[in-house]
Amino acid sequence: MSQIDQFLVSLKKALKAKNIFYKDIAKALRLSESSVKRILSSKSLSLERLEEICRIADLSLVDIV
């Protein structure tokens, strides 16, 4: 498993632990739930988008790593 895959798995686990669902992120980002799913399965997630997701979930990048 690549480091990117491992990071995304950790991010998804952190979101689940905080009971934050794709629909919650979608609402905060003003996107559809399917867009959020696509973003979180993409290996080309931008750092800016990642920061936004972490802000919504009250996480830091360090928490995920």
mmCIF file of the N, C-alpha and C atoms, coordinates in Angstrom:
data_MODEL
# 
_entry.id   MODEL 
# 
loop_
_atom_site.group_PDB 
_atom_site.id 
_atom_site.type_symbol 
_atom_site.label_atom_id 
_atom_site.label_alt_id 
_atom_site.label_comp_id 
_atom_site.label_asym_id 
_atom_site.label_entity_id 
_atom_site.label_seq_id 
_atom_site.pdbx_PDB_ins_code 
_atom_site.Cartn_x 
_atom_site.Cartn_y 
_atom_site.Cartn_z 
_atom_site.occupancy 
_atom_site.B_iso_or_equiv 
_atom_site.pdbx_formal_charge 
_atom_site.auth_seq_id 
_atom_site.auth_comp_id 
_atom_site.auth_asym_id 
_atom_site.auth_atom_id 
_atom_site.pdbx_PDB_model_num 
ATOM 1   N N  . MET A 1 1  ? 0.847   -1.174 0.000  1.00 0.00 ? 1  MET A N  1 
ATOM 2   C CA . MET A 1 1  ? 0.000   0.000  0.000  1.00 0.00 ? 1  MET A CA 1 
ATOM 3   C C  . MET A 1 1  ? 0.896   1.242  0.000  1.00 0.00 ? 1  MET A C  1 
ATOM 4   N N  . SER A 1 2  ? 0.578   2.196  -0.866 1.00 0.00 ? 2  SER A N  1 
ATOM 5   C CA . SER A 1 2  ? 1.386   3.412  -0.964 1.00 0.00 ? 2  SER A CA 1 
ATOM 6   C C  . SER A 1 2  ? 1.152   4.308  0.255  1.00 0.00 ? 2  SER A C  1 
ATOM 7   N N  . GLN A 1 3  ? 2.029   5.263  0.429  1.00 0.00 ? 3  GLN A N  1 
ATOM 8   C CA . GLN A 1 3  ? 1.887   6.194  1.550  1.00 0.00 ? 3  GLN A CA 1 
ATOM 9   C C  . GLN A 1 3  ? 0.633   7.045  1.406  1.00 0.00 ? 3  GLN A C  1 
ATOM 10  N N  . ILE A 1 4  ? 0.289   7.387  0.174  1.00 0.00 ? 4  ILE A N  1 
ATOM 11  C CA . ILE A 1 4  ? -0.932  8.158  -0.065 1.00 0.00 ? 4  ILE A CA 1 
ATOM 12  C C  . ILE A 1 4  ? -2.145  7.341  0.358  1.00 0.00 ? 4  ILE A C  1 
ATOM 13  N N  . ASP A 1 5  ? -2.171  6.068  -0.030 1.00 0.00 ? 5  ASP A N  1 
ATOM 14  C CA . ASP A 1 5  ? -3.281  5.192  0.366  1.00 0.00 ? 5  ASP A CA 1 
ATOM 15  C C  . ASP A 1 5  ? -3.377  5.089  1.885  1.00 0.00 ? 5  ASP A C  1 
ATOM 16  N N  . GLN A 1 6  ? -2.246  4.933  2.536  1.00 0.00 ? 6  GLN A N  1 
ATOM 17  C CA . GLN A 1 6  ? -2.217  4.838  3.994  1.00 0.00 ? 6  GLN A CA 1 
ATOM 18  C C  . GLN A 1 6  ? -2.723  6.124  4.635  1.00 0.00 ? 6  GLN A C  1 
ATOM 19  N N  . PHE A 1 7  ? -2.332  7.256  4.073  1.00 0.00 ? 7  PHE A N  1 
ATOM 20  C CA . PHE A 1 7  ? -2.777  8.539  4.599  1.00 0.00 ? 7  PHE A CA 1 
ATOM 21  C C  . PHE A 1 7  ? -4.290  8.677  4.466  1.00 0.00 ? 7  PHE A C  1 
ATOM 22  N N  . LEU A 1 8  ? -4.834  8.325  3.304  1.00 0.00 ? 8  LEU A N  1 
ATOM 23  C CA . LEU A 1 8  ? -6.277  8.426  3.093  1.00 0.00 ? 8  LEU A CA 1 
ATOM 24  C C  . LEU A 1 8  ? -7.049  7.490  4.014  1.00 0.00 ? 8  LEU A C  1 
ATOM 25  N N  . VAL A 1 9  ? -6.518  6.308  4.248  1.00 0.00 ? 9  VAL A N  1 
ATOM 26  C CA . VAL A 1 9  ? -7.153  5.382  5.193  1.00 0.00 ? 9  VAL A CA 1 
ATOM 27  C C  . VAL A 1 9  ? -7.157  5.992  6.590  1.00 0.00 ? 9  VAL A C  1 
ATOM 28  N N  . SER A 1 10 ? -6.046  6.593  6.985  1.00 0.00 ? 10 SER A N  1 
ATOM 29  C CA . SER A 1 10 ? -5.963  7.239  8.304  1.00 0.00 ? 10 SER A CA 1 
ATOM 30  C C  . SER A 1 10 ? -6.930  8.414  8.409  1.00 0.00 ? 10 SER A C  1 
ATOM 31  N N  . LEU A 1 11 ? -7.050  9.186  7.342  1.00 0.00 ? 11 LEU A N  1 
ATOM 32  C CA . LEU A 1 11 ? -7.984  10.312 7.331  1.00 0.00 ? 11 LEU A CA 1 
ATOM 33  C C  . LEU A 1 11 ? -9.415  9.825  7.497  1.00 0.00 ? 11 LEU A C  1 
ATOM 34  N N  . LYS A 1 12 ? -9.776  8.794  6.758  1.00 0.00 ? 12 LYS A N  1 
ATOM 35  C CA . LYS A 1 12 ? -11.135 8.247  6.846  1.00 0.00 ? 12 LYS A CA 1 
ATOM 36  C C  . LYS A 1 12 ? -11.414 7.679  8.239  1.00 0.00 ? 12 LYS A C  1 
ATOM 37  N N  . LYS A 1 13 ? -10.425 7.035  8.848  1.00 0.00 ? 13 LYS A N  1 
ATOM 38  C CA . LYS A 1 13 ? -10.588 6.507  10.205 1.00 0.00 ? 13 LYS A CA 1 
ATOM 39  C C  . LYS A 1 13 ? -10.771 7.642  11.209 1.00 0.00 ? 13 LYS A C  1 
ATOM 40  N N  . ALA A 1 14 ? -10.006 8.717  11.043 1.00 0.00 ? 14 ALA A N  1 
ATOM 41  C CA . ALA A 1 14 ? -10.110 9.863  11.944 1.00 0.00 ? 14 ALA A CA 1 
ATOM 42  C C  . ALA A 1 14 ? -11.487 10.515 11.820 1.00 0.00 ? 14 ALA A C  1 
ATOM 43  N N  . LEU A 1 15 ? -11.986 10.619 10.600 1.00 0.00 ? 15 LEU A N  1 
ATOM 44  C CA . LEU A 1 15 ? -13.326 11.181 10.397 1.00 0.00 ? 15 LEU A CA 1 
ATOM 45  C C  . LEU A 1 15 ? -14.379 10.292 11.047 1.00 0.00 ? 15 LEU A C  1 
ATOM 46  N N  . LYS A 1 16 ? -14.234 8.989  10.866 1.00 0.00 ? 16 LYS A N  1 
ATOM 47  C CA . LYS A 1 16 ? -15.194 8.042  11.446 1.00 0.00 ? 16 LYS A CA 1 
ATOM 48  C C  . LYS A 1 16 ? -15.169 8.119  12.974 1.00 0.00 ? 16 LYS A C  1 
ATOM 49  N N  . ALA A 1 17 ? -13.978 8.234  13.541 1.00 0.00 ? 17 ALA A N  1 
ATOM 50  C CA . ALA A 1 17 ? -13.839 8.310  15.001 1.00 0.00 ? 17 ALA A CA 1 
ATOM 51  C C  . ALA A 1 17 ? -14.529 9.548  15.567 1.00 0.00 ? 17 ALA A C  1 
ATOM 52  N N  . LYS A 1 18 ? -14.609 10.605 14.765 1.00 0.00 ? 18 LYS A N  1 
ATOM 53  C CA . LYS A 1 18 ? -15.266 11.833 15.197 1.00 0.00 ? 18 LYS A CA 1 
ATOM 54  C C  . LYS A 1 18 ? -16.719 11.896 14.740 1.00 0.00 ? 18 LYS A C  1 
ATOM 55  N N  . ASN A 1 19 ? -17.212 10.785 14.187 1.00 0.00 ? 19 ASN A N  1 
ATOM 56  C CA . ASN A 1 19 ? -18.591 10.729 13.683 1.00 0.00 ? 19 ASN A CA 1 
ATOM 57  C C  . ASN A 1 19 ? -18.883 11.815 12.657 1.00 0.00 ? 19 ASN A C  1 
ATOM 58  N N  . ILE A 1 20 ? -17.913 12.052 11.791 1.00 0.00 ? 20 ILE A N  1 
ATOM 59  C CA . ILE A 1 20 ? -18.084 13.013 10.704 1.00 0.00 ? 20 ILE A CA 1 
ATOM 60  C C  . ILE A 1 20 ? -18.269 12.217 9.424  1.00 0.00 ? 20 ILE A C  1 
ATOM 61  N N  . PHE A 1 21 ? -19.384 12.471 8.776  1.00 0.00 ? 21 PHE A N  1 
ATOM 62  C CA . PHE A 1 21 ? -19.759 11.716 7.583  1.00 0.00 ? 21 PHE A CA 1 
ATOM 63  C C  . PHE A 1 21 ? -19.525 12.552 6.329  1.00 0.00 ? 21 PHE A C  1 
ATOM 64  N N  . TYR A 1 22 ? -19.486 11.873 5.199  1.00 0.00 ? 22 TYR A N  1 
ATOM 65  C CA . TYR A 1 22 ? -19.287 12.562 3.922  1.00 0.00 ? 22 TYR A CA 1 
ATOM 66  C C  . TYR A 1 22 ? -20.324 13.659 3.723  1.00 0.00 ? 22 TYR A C  1 
ATOM 67  N N  . LYS A 1 23 ? -21.540 13.406 4.153  1.00 0.00 ? 23 LYS A N  1 
ATOM 68  C CA . LYS A 1 23 ? -22.597 14.415 3.985  1.00 0.00 ? 23 LYS A CA 1 
ATOM 69  C C  . LYS A 1 23 ? -22.285 15.666 4.791  1.00 0.00 ? 23 LYS A C  1 
ATOM 70  N N  . ASP A 1 24 ? -21.644 15.519 5.964  1.00 0.00 ? 24 ASP A N  1 
ATOM 71  C CA . ASP A 1 24 ? -21.267 16.669 6.788  1.00 0.00 ? 24 ASP A CA 1 
ATOM 72  C C  . ASP A 1 24 ? -20.189 17.503 6.091  1.00 0.00 ? 24 ASP A C  1 
ATOM 73  N N  . ILE A 1 25 ? -19.216 16.810 5.539  1.00 0.00 ? 25 ILE A N  1 
ATOM 74  C CA . ILE A 1 25 ? -18.137 17.498 4.816  1.00 0.00 ? 25 ILE A CA 1 
ATOM 75  C C  . ILE A 1 25 ? -18.707 18.175 3.574  1.00 0.00 ? 25 ILE A C  1 
ATOM 76  N N  . ALA A 1 26 ? -19.571 17.469 2.880  1.00 0.00 ? 26 ALA A N  1 
ATOM 77  C CA . ALA A 1 26 ? -20.182 18.008 1.661  1.00 0.00 ? 26 ALA A CA 1 
ATOM 78  C C  . ALA A 1 26 ? -20.939 19.296 1.963  1.00 0.00 ? 26 ALA A C  1 
ATOM 79  N N  . LYS A 1 27 ? -21.698 19.301 3.032  1.00 0.00 ? 27 LYS A N  1 
ATOM 80  C CA . LYS A 1 27 ? -22.474 20.484 3.401  1.00 0.00 ? 27 LYS A CA 1 
ATOM 81  C C  . LYS A 1 27 ? -21.543 21.657 3.706  1.00 0.00 ? 27 LYS A C  1 
ATOM 82  N N  . ALA A 1 28 ? -20.498 21.402 4.468  1.00 0.00 ? 28 ALA A N  1 
ATOM 83  C CA . ALA A 1 28 ? -19.561 22.462 4.847  1.00 0.00 ? 28 ALA A CA 1 
ATOM 84  C C  . ALA A 1 28 ? -18.791 23.009 3.643  1.00 0.00 ? 28 ALA A C  1 
ATOM 85  N N  . LEU A 1 29 ? -18.500 22.132 2.680  1.00 0.00 ? 29 LEU A N  1 
ATOM 86  C CA . LEU A 1 29 ? -17.746 22.556 1.496  1.00 0.00 ? 29 LEU A CA 1 
ATOM 87  C C  . LEU A 1 29 ? -18.646 22.996 0.352  1.00 0.00 ? 29 LEU A C  1 
ATOM 88  N N  . ARG A 1 30 ? -19.964 22.872 0.574  1.00 0.00 ? 30 ARG A N  1 
ATOM 89  C CA . ARG A 1 30 ? -20.947 23.196 -0.464 1.00 0.00 ? 30 ARG A CA 1 
ATOM 90  C C  . ARG A 1 30 ? -20.717 22.369 -1.729 1.00 0.00 ? 30 ARG A C  1 
ATOM 91  N N  . LEU A 1 31 ? -20.549 21.072 -1.495 1.00 0.00 ? 31 LEU A N  1 
ATOM 92  C CA . LEU A 1 31 ? -20.377 20.095 -2.568 1.00 0.00 ? 31 LEU A CA 1 
ATOM 93  C C  . LEU A 1 31 ? -21.404 18.993 -2.390 1.00 0.00 ? 31 LEU A C  1 
ATOM 94  N N  . SER A 1 32 ? -21.521 18.145 -3.394 1.00 0.00 ? 32 SER A N  1 
ATOM 95  C CA . SER A 1 32 ? -22.384 16.973 -3.247 1.00 0.00 ? 32 SER A CA 1 
ATOM 96  C C  . SER A 1 32 ? -21.627 15.899 -2.470 1.00 0.00 ? 32 SER A C  1 
ATOM 97  N N  . GLU A 1 33 ? -22.386 15.002 -1.880 1.00 0.00 ? 33 GLU A N  1 
ATOM 98  C CA . GLU A 1 33 ? -21.766 13.900 -1.147 1.00 0.00 ? 33 GLU A CA 1 
ATOM 99  C C  . GLU A 1 33 ? -20.916 13.044 -2.080 1.00 0.00 ? 33 GLU A C  1 
ATOM 100 N N  . SER A 1 34 ? -21.376 12.842 -3.307 1.00 0.00 ? 34 SER A N  1 
ATOM 101 C CA . SER A 1 34 ? -20.602 12.036 -4.265 1.00 0.00 ? 34 SER A CA 1 
ATOM 102 C C  . SER A 1 34 ? -19.284 12.728 -4.616 1.00 0.00 ? 34 SER A C  1 
ATOM 103 N N  . SER A 1 35 ? -19.271 14.069 -4.635 1.00 0.00 ? 35 SER A N  1 
ATOM 104 C CA . SER A 1 35 ? -18.017 14.789 -4.898 1.00 0.00 ? 35 SER A CA 1 
ATOM 105 C C  . SER A 1 35 ? -17.024 14.570 -3.769 1.00 0.00 ? 35 SER A C  1 
ATOM 106 N N  . VAL A 1 36 ? -17.514 14.560 -2.548 1.00 0.00 ? 36 VAL A N  1 
ATOM 107 C CA . VAL A 1 36 ? -16.632 14.320 -1.399 1.00 0.00 ? 36 VAL A CA 1 
ATOM 108 C C  . VAL A 1 36 ? -16.076 12.900 -1.459 1.00 0.00 ? 36 VAL A C  1 
ATOM 109 N N  . LYS A 1 37 ? -16.914 11.934 -1.794 1.00 0.00 ? 37 LYS A N  1 
ATOM 110 C CA . LYS A 1 37 ? -16.440 10.551 -1.935 1.00 0.00 ? 37 LYS A CA 1 
ATOM 111 C C  . LYS A 1 37 ? -15.348 10.465 -2.987 1.00 0.00 ? 37 LYS A C  1 
ATOM 112 N N  . ARG A 1 38 ? -15.558 11.168 -4.090 1.00 0.00 ? 38 ARG A N  1 
ATOM 113 C CA . ARG A 1 38 ? -14.583 11.166 -5.176 1.00 0.00 ? 38 ARG A CA 1 
ATOM 114 C C  . ARG A 1 38 ? -13.274 11.812 -4.717 1.00 0.00 ? 38 ARG A C  1 
ATOM 115 N N  . ILE A 1 39 ? -13.383 12.918 -3.999 1.00 0.00 ? 39 ILE A N  1 
ATOM 116 C CA . ILE A 1 39 ? -12.196 13.613 -3.498 1.00 0.00 ? 39 ILE A CA 1 
ATOM 117 C C  . ILE A 1 39 ? -11.393 12.709 -2.571 1.00 0.00 ? 39 ILE A C  1 
ATOM 118 N N  . LEU A 1 40 ? -12.094 12.021 -1.669 1.00 0.00 ? 40 LEU A N  1 
ATOM 119 C CA . LEU A 1 40 ? -11.393 11.191 -0.681 1.00 0.00 ? 40 LEU A CA 1 
ATOM 120 C C  . LEU A 1 40 ? -10.898 9.866  -1.255 1.00 0.00 ? 40 LEU A C  1 
ATOM 121 N N  . SER A 1 41 ? -11.317 9.518  -2.443 1.00 0.00 ? 41 SER A N  1 
ATOM 122 C CA . SER A 1 41 ? -10.786 8.312  -3.066 1.00 0.00 ? 41 SER A CA 1 
ATOM 123 C C  . SER A 1 41 ? -9.727  8.655  -4.103 1.00 0.00 ? 41 SER A C  1 
ATOM 124 N N  . SER A 1 42 ? -9.575  9.938  -4.361 1.00 0.00 ? 42 SER A N  1 
ATOM 125 C CA . SER A 1 42 ? -8.610  10.406 -5.349 1.00 0.00 ? 42 SER A CA 1 
ATOM 126 C C  . SER A 1 42 ? -7.219  10.457 -4.729 1.00 0.00 ? 42 SER A C  1 
ATOM 127 N N  . LYS A 1 43 ? -6.259  10.083 -5.503 1.00 0.00 ? 43 LYS A N  1 
ATOM 128 C CA . LYS A 1 43 ? -4.880  10.161 -5.026 1.00 0.00 ? 43 LYS A CA 1 
ATOM 129 C C  . LYS A 1 43 ? -4.265  11.512 -5.365 1.00 0.00 ? 43 LYS A C  1 
ATOM 130 N N  . SER A 1 44 ? -5.078  12.415 -5.861 1.00 0.00 ? 44 SER A N  1 
ATOM 131 C CA . SER A 1 44 ? -4.579  13.745 -6.202 1.00 0.00 ? 44 SER A CA 1 
ATOM 132 C C  . SER A 1 44 ? -5.283  14.819 -5.375 1.00 0.00 ? 44 SER A C  1 
ATOM 133 N N  . LEU A 1 45 ? -5.583  14.493 -4.146 1.00 0.00 ? 45 LEU A N  1 
ATOM 134 C CA . LEU A 1 45 ? -6.219  15.410 -3.205 1.00 0.00 ? 45 LEU A CA 1 
ATOM 135 C C  . LEU A 1 45 ? -5.269  16.587 -2.959 1.00 0.00 ? 45 LEU A C  1 
ATOM 136 N N  . SER A 1 46 ? -5.755  17.799 -3.161 1.00 0.00 ? 46 SER A N  1 
ATOM 137 C CA . SER A 1 46 ? -4.900  18.974 -2.968 1.00 0.00 ? 46 SER A CA 1 
ATOM 138 C C  . SER A 1 46 ? -4.711  19.243 -1.480 1.00 0.00 ? 46 SER A C  1 
ATOM 139 N N  . LEU A 1 47 ? -3.607  19.865 -1.161 1.00 0.00 ? 47 LEU A N  1 
ATOM 140 C CA . LEU A 1 47 ? -3.348  20.216 0.238  1.00 0.00 ? 47 LEU A CA 1 
ATOM 141 C C  . LEU A 1 47 ? -4.368  21.234 0.736  1.00 0.00 ? 47 LEU A C  1 
ATOM 142 N N  . GLU A 1 48 ? -4.794  22.111 -0.142 1.00 0.00 ? 48 GLU A N  1 
ATOM 143 C CA . GLU A 1 48 ? -5.796  23.101 0.246  1.00 0.00 ? 48 GLU A CA 1 
ATOM 144 C C  . GLU A 1 48 ? -7.103  22.417 0.632  1.00 0.00 ? 48 GLU A C  1 
ATOM 145 N N  . ARG A 1 49 ? -7.528  21.456 -0.174 1.00 0.00 ? 49 ARG A N  1 
ATOM 146 C CA . ARG A 1 49 ? -8.769  20.731 0.115  1.00 0.00 ? 49 ARG A CA 1 
ATOM 147 C C  . ARG A 1 49 ? -8.589  19.906 1.385  1.00 0.00 ? 49 ARG A C  1 
ATOM 148 N N  . LEU A 1 50 ? -7.431  19.312 1.550  1.00 0.00 ? 50 LEU A N  1 
ATOM 149 C CA . LEU A 1 50 ? -7.146  18.529 2.750  1.00 0.00 ? 50 LEU A CA 1 
ATOM 150 C C  . LEU A 1 50 ? -7.220  19.404 4.000  1.00 0.00 ? 50 LEU A C  1 
ATOM 151 N N  . GLU A 1 51 ? -6.668  20.611 3.912  1.00 0.00 ? 51 GLU A N  1 
ATOM 152 C CA . GLU A 1 51 ? -6.750  21.549 5.035  1.00 0.00 ? 51 GLU A CA 1 
ATOM 153 C C  . GLU A 1 51 ? -8.197  21.892 5.367  1.00 0.00 ? 51 GLU A C  1 
ATOM 154 N N  . GLU A 1 52 ? -9.010  22.082 4.335  1.00 0.00 ? 52 GLU A N  1 
ATOM 155 C CA . GLU A 1 52 ? -10.421 22.399 4.561  1.00 0.00 ? 52 GLU A CA 1 
ATOM 156 C C  . GLU A 1 52 ? -11.128 21.256 5.282  1.00 0.00 ? 52 GLU A C  1 
ATOM 157 N N  . ILE A 1 53 ? -10.868 20.036 4.848  1.00 0.00 ? 53 ILE A N  1 
ATOM 158 C CA . ILE A 1 53 ? -11.486 18.865 5.479  1.00 0.00 ? 53 ILE A CA 1 
ATOM 159 C C  . ILE A 1 53 ? -11.027 18.742 6.927  1.00 0.00 ? 53 ILE A C  1 
ATOM 160 N N  . CYS A 1 54 ? -9.747  18.955 7.166  1.00 0.00 ? 54 CYS A N  1 
ATOM 161 C CA . CYS A 1 54 ? -9.223  18.885 8.533  1.00 0.00 ? 54 CYS A CA 1 
ATOM 162 C C  . CYS A 1 54 ? -9.837  19.975 9.407  1.00 0.00 ? 54 CYS A C  1 
ATOM 163 N N  . ARG A 1 55 ? -10.018 21.158 8.863  1.00 0.00 ? 55 ARG A N  1 
ATOM 164 C CA . ARG A 1 55 ? -10.627 22.257 9.621  1.00 0.00 ? 55 ARG A CA 1 
ATOM 165 C C  . ARG A 1 55 ? -12.057 21.892 10.008 1.00 0.00 ? 55 ARG A C  1 
ATOM 166 N N  . ILE A 1 56 ? -12.806 21.338 9.066  1.00 0.00 ? 56 ILE A N  1 
ATOM 167 C CA . ILE A 1 56 ? -14.190 20.934 9.325  1.00 0.00 ? 56 ILE A CA 1 
ATOM 168 C C  . ILE A 1 56 ? -14.243 19.888 10.438 1.00 0.00 ? 56 ILE A C  1 
ATOM 169 N N  . ALA A 1 57 ? -13.299 18.962 10.406 1.00 0.00 ? 57 ALA A N  1 
ATOM 170 C CA . ALA A 1 57 ? -13.280 17.862 11.372 1.00 0.00 ? 57 ALA A CA 1 
ATOM 171 C C  . ALA A 1 57 ? -12.529 18.193 12.644 1.00 0.00 ? 57 ALA A C  1 
ATOM 172 N N  . ASP A 1 58 ? -12.002 19.411 12.725 1.00 0.00 ? 58 ASP A N  1 
ATOM 173 C CA . ASP A 1 58 ? -11.198 19.820 13.868 1.00 0.00 ? 58 ASP A CA 1 
ATOM 174 C C  . ASP A 1 58 ? -10.028 18.854 14.078 1.00 0.00 ? 58 ASP A C  1 
ATOM 175 N N  . LEU A 1 59 ? -9.336  18.584 12.987 1.00 0.00 ? 59 LEU A N  1 
ATOM 176 C CA . LEU A 1 59 ? -8.148  17.725 12.987 1.00 0.00 ? 59 LEU A CA 1 
ATOM 177 C C  . LEU A 1 59 ? -6.969  18.515 12.459 1.00 0.00 ? 59 LEU A C  1 
ATOM 178 N N  . SER A 1 60 ? -5.780  18.092 12.807 1.00 0.00 ? 60 SER A N  1 
ATOM 179 C CA . SER A 1 60 ? -4.583  18.645 12.174 1.00 0.00 ? 60 SER A CA 1 
ATOM 180 C C  . SER A 1 60 ? -3.982  17.554 11.299 1.00 0.00 ? 60 SER A C  1 
ATOM 181 N N  . LEU A 1 61 ? -3.131  17.960 10.397 1.00 0.00 ? 61 LEU A N  1 
ATOM 182 C CA . LEU A 1 61 ? -2.471  16.961 9.551  1.00 0.00 ? 61 LEU A CA 1 
ATOM 183 C C  . LEU A 1 61 ? -1.654  15.996 10.418 1.00 0.00 ? 61 LEU A C  1 
ATOM 184 N N  . VAL A 1 62 ? -1.103  16.509 11.500 1.00 0.00 ? 62 VAL A N  1 
ATOM 185 C CA . VAL A 1 62 ? -0.325  15.672 12.416 1.00 0.00 ? 62 VAL A CA 1 
ATOM 186 C C  . VAL A 1 62 ? -1.202  14.584 13.030 1.00 0.00 ? 62 VAL A C  1 
ATOM 187 N N  . ASP A 1 63 ? -2.438  14.908 13.326 1.00 0.00 ? 63 ASP A N  1 
ATOM 188 C CA . ASP A 1 63 ? -3.370  13.917 13.879 1.00 0.00 ? 63 ASP A CA 1 
ATOM 189 C C  . ASP A 1 63 ? -3.522  12.747 12.932 1.00 0.00 ? 63 ASP A C  1 
ATOM 190 N N  . ILE A 1 64 ? -3.545  13.038 11.660 1.00 0.00 ? 64 ILE A N  1 
ATOM 191 C CA . ILE A 1 64 ? -3.790  11.997 10.659 1.00 0.00 ? 64 ILE A CA 1 
ATOM 192 C C  . ILE A 1 64 ? -2.539  11.173 10.406 1.00 0.00 ? 64 ILE A C  1 
ATOM 193 N N  . VAL A 1 65 ? -1.418  11.851 10.364 1.00 0.00 ? 65 VAL A N  1 
ATOM 194 C CA . VAL A 1 65 ? -0.151  11.153 10.112 1.00 0.00 ? 65 VAL A CA 1 
ATOM 195 C C  . VAL A 1 65 ? 0.202   10.347 11.336 1.00 0.00 ? 65 VAL A C  1 
# 
